[in-house]
Amino acid sequence: MTAATDTAVLAPTDPAGVPRRARLLRTELPGPRSRELESERRRHVTDGFGVTLPVFIDRVEGSLLVDVDGNRIIDFASGIAVTSVGAANPRVAERAAAQLSRFTHTCFMVTEYSSFVEVCRWLNEHTPGDFEKRTALFSTGAEAVENAVKIARSATRRPNVLVFDEAYHGRTQLTMAMTAKENPYSLNFGPLPGSVFRGPTAPAHLAPASDTGALVASALAGVEAVLAEAGAETFAAMVIEPIQGEGGFVVHAPGFLAGLREIATRHGIVLVIDEIQAGMGRTGTLFASEQDGVAGDITLSAKALGAGLPLSAVTGRAELMNAVHAGGLGGTYAGNPVACEAALAVFELLEDGSLLAGARSIEKAVRDRFEPLLAHDAAGLASAGIVSVRGRGAMMAIEFGDASGPRGDVAKAAAAAANAAGVLTLTCGTHGNVIRLLPPLGIEPEVLDEGLAVLEAAISGALA
């Protein structure tokens, strides 16, 4: 691990003598000042926004979120995989501040600036695929998904899009249709766009390592059946996450993504790899699809790309990206110059490989602590407990269930206990029965260890 998330050279203790790299609860969570601000929030912000932990953050120190009551909370969420290089990284702040002093915005479609081009160049050079590429920048992940579909439709002159079970691609009208989970993402928001079809996947955790071939073959046959029913020649794009995020951090069985690559090529379908959550080093390689040896015709980036500033990208084969007519792509804030400078800082921080190594160390620490707790016996599940520990790098999941099925209540209770104890965690999965861990890639080893110990205790309490 590295000190890449340090905000500054800090004294070893605060004025009260507490180590600065330690979790600290001065009040219960939320504290009195956070409760006051939460009351203000409820008077002025729509109830349509949910919140995991209603505390208001004042600053960040390393991998600790410091709230307005002085509590220091271990960050296992990274703003949903956004602040992978740390939420107060000095190099990101330096480059963004320098740009702020020059200008904040001109709109790249009106007058240009070099940082936009530099971000596109880096992505063209580093996304998987040994072919000539072009990149378009936008602001959000959902924008990237929608624009990838636009590009695929423009290039192929076909209407349909294939997505997959457990998928999450965003909250806009089209991406809600592409997202598998209805509640809360598309509940009461219909009608949704048509031309979106859903195929099966091959989750690695649902088959023994010795029998993944049958699982993959069955899933790929199911994909072919969906294509055949609507007509494979009508599909513009096939969109899939290399590790499914909101769906439960589902890792595909070996050979599944390669099988999709073959199907897409055979039918002339554009394979879109959605690396919005899994990319930018999160899984221990720059892009998660590298670990499957698969390159999409189009690769999507967002979240950690801008280190907390809104930025997303669509990178793909030059002939696909250039199939769109001039003026067909864009957006007022697309590739904002301050966000582009933040991305260039992220690229610098990824150069030496230490953050990628940090991600791999996080995976080892999570597996070492929680895999021994798997709740299997000869008859199946002995009782409610951990039924899967999975993921790659710093994108890890702990799933709960029993003989009757998923146990979302256990995940909810364990996450709530960890949050109350000052370790910020998130849940996910179609049944809400998965705790997902997304710490900063450079989290200090002692902070990681303390956070995992707190989480383990929270899980034990929820299972008691």
Secondary structure, DSSP 8 states (H G I E B T S, - for coil): --STT--S---SB-TTS-BTTS-B-SSSSS-HHHHHHHHHHHHHS-TTS--SS---EEEEETTEEEETTS-EEEESSHHHHT-TT-TT-HHHHHHHHHHHHH-S---TTTS--HHHHHHHHHHHHHSS-SS-EEEEEESSHHHHHHHHHHHHHHHH---EEEEETT----SSHHHHHH-S--TTTTTT-----SSEEEE---BGGGS-GGGHHHHHHHHHHHHHHHHHHH-GGGEEEEEE-SEETTTT-EEB-TTHHHHHHHHHHHHT-EEEEE-TTTTTTTTSSSSGGGGGT---SEEEE-GGGGTTS--EEEEEEHHHHTTS-TTSS--TTTT-HHHHHHHHHHHHHHTTSHHHHHHHHHHHHHHHHHGGGB-EETTEESSSEEEEEEEETTEEEEEEEETTEE-HHHHHHHHHHHHHTTEE-EEESTTS-EEEE---TT--HHHHHHHHHHHHHHHHHHH-
